Amino acid sequence: MSKLAAAAYLKPEELNESIITRIGNTPLIRMSSIDSAECPQVEIWAKAEWYNAGGSVKARPALRMIEQGEKQGLLKPGMTILDSTSGNTGIAYALIGLVKGYKVKLVMPGNICNERKQLMASRYHAQVVYSDPLQSSDGAILLAKEIYNENPDMYFWPDQYNNDENWKSHYHTTAPEIWEQTNKKVTHFLAGIGTSGTVMGVSRGLRRFNSEIKCYAVEPAESLHGIEGLKHMASSIVPGIYNESELDGKISVKTEEAYDMVNRLSEEESLNTGSSSGAAIAAAVKLGKTLSEGLIVTIMPDSCECDFTHGVFLND
Ligand code: PMP
């Protein structure tokens, strides 16, 4: 069939301007096997964020930070988008940059997985600068700041850890989606903390609909951990957008608990998720066991590509 004939089958509303219109409106999936086995009195649901263009939850804030930068006149044609990232925001910046015609420079800890390195550099043509792997995401934050300060006119630096547009992306999109998709029945929300944009934005957004909703951050139990994209706050630079006092608490998850849950999600729910999704569902189960009823919602930030490199699947 010719391209023209195929296009004729598409209705006008299905013809999208570009791939970036495929950001948001992700599916909400019930963890029915796991919740009925572990905490049958509650339901656990999770947003499958790998359905976003770019493959992760970070497409939402990346798009909003870039578009607000354009609106505010901070990002102009010819400038380079620069930021530190543990990977997912970088992929989103690179993809959006390509669509909108901006160069992208990403600062990432040297130990991020090969799949991400290849995707960003070879496929999306982003320039990647590696920071000291031992300093983790904090090393990348400091190096990005240094690069920006050397040449501020050349760069648009969204600074995702301190940019209100990060959490607002979730306030305006993820939260209303959850509210509608649960038929207004969500009672508890929890999400892992990296920049904290997801947990702060969704919590504020959901409480706008119902101030009784309880909201929690999910945190790695140890400072040295293997949960991709999450921060152990006590031993890290605390993001400017994080405000712990607004939350109802934090739930700690050990690396092995997250990895075990990744394997269970694959075997029992047929979902191939990244390790931070494992941490989120493990935390949801911990919370579910303390409740007599409720509808818990969490976020599955990405799928599993990196975990093949890091060996999550080697333990079964
Ligand atoms: N999981 C993964 C895989 C991530 O890449 C990130 C972002 N670093 C998060 C969770 C945390 O999201 P946020 O930055 O919104 O706290």
Residues whose N, C-alpha, C, O or C-beta is under 5 A from the ligand:
A	BS01	PMP	S86 N88 G192 I193 G194 T195 S196 G197 T198 E228 G229 S276 P301 D302
